[in-house]
Amino acid sequence: MIAFKSLLVWFGILALAIANGIIREMVLLPAFGIPAAFILSGLLLSTLILGAAYLALPWLGLDQASQQWAVGFGWLALTLVFEFSFGLAQGKSWPVLLEAYTFRDGNIWPVVLATTACAPFVAAKLRTG
């Protein structure tokens, strides 16, 4: 049951990520330029992911750190599979896909991925004080 609930939460995170991308393209890029927009977008998405984990934690019932880490790494795996599958389906090359992992132009995507993996554990720590 935890796996199914975790998948549902990940779909919610995916929706937040898509909305974040739209905001980045339509608002942040025109207002701030490339480096600042990517940094702000990455920080916003990281905050949204942590918030989703924080709100979903009681429903998920992740009482043990091992469960929290398993869900976080599950979310990370799903995110990577989605990211690469979607990019390849769009005809992007591997070098283009891997560019997001270089911090070029302020892209902090690796920080977002690390946040995704740690989110359930960090959310549990925030909930317990």
Order of alpha helices (4+ residues) and beta strands (2+ residues): alpha-alpha-alpha-alpha-alpha-alpha
